[in-house]
Amino acid sequence: MKDSEHLQWIHDRIVNVYGENQNIDFLIRLRQIITKLEKAETTGIVEELATEYKGVHQPQVDNTTTPLAKKPIYYNPETKKLDTLFNEENLVPSWSVGYSNPNKGNVGEAVYIRISASDEQEAKTQALACQDFTKHILPEHFDSRYLTAFRTVGNFKLGEVEYIEGDPRL
């Protein structure tokens, strides 16, 4: 079994057996890595690297942050170099978008969603295009000043709407 096939099997198991959303950022990244690895396997680059960098595929310890921090590495065929698997440049940028109008009291429900977008404005636009997000916002009470977005760091389930009914000031 090729490495890309094994990674695809792990991806499918996470989605189908454990019920993880396939749009979560680490699974999106995993699919990108599988695609790159498939290309590398068809060109024979992987076999060359396996003999040249024997054992490098194992997680490496990075003592610059904490003694126990392990950073898995992989061969990046675009840069032709070894790269860390999960670093800021490799992760899908995600934004948390929320709406809560504090001036409306008990009708000022709060709703939140995590979106993959390149910038704040795109995140807000995508959130407002999502019917699961906007169905909780009463059009007569909507005020764009209370639509907020901030960049999130970490692994999140994208596209899931969290709705808090009632007064968000409580």
C-alpha positions, 0 to 999 in steps of 0.5 A: 500500500502506498503512503498516499493510500494509507493517508486516504484510508486514515482520512476516510476512517476519521470521516466515516467511522468517527463522524468528523466533518470533512470540512474541518481545517485539519482534514482539508489540509490532509487532503492537500497533503495526500494530493501532493504525495500522490503526485510525488509517488507517481514521479518517483520522488518519494523513493529517492527521498526515502533512501536519502532521508531514512527515518526523517518521516518520524516526528522530530523534537523541537527543543526551541519551544518546549522539550516535549514539542514534537513537530511531524515533518514531510517532504514538500514537492513544491519547495523540494524541501522538508517542511513541518506538517502543521505550521501557520503557513500550512493551515487553512485560515479560519475566522470566527464570525458572530452577530449579537445586537446588544440593543435589542434585549431579549430579541437580540439573539447571538449566533456564531460560525467558523468560516474558512476565508482569506480575510475578515470581509470575505469571512463576513460575506460567507457568513451572511450567505449561509442560511443556517447563520442568517435564519437566526437574525431578524432582518428588522433588528439587523445592524451591520455594526454588530457583525464581528469577525476575528482570526482563529488559531487551532483546529476547528469544525468549519461551517457549524452554527452556534445559536444562543437564544435570548439576551446576549448580555446575560 
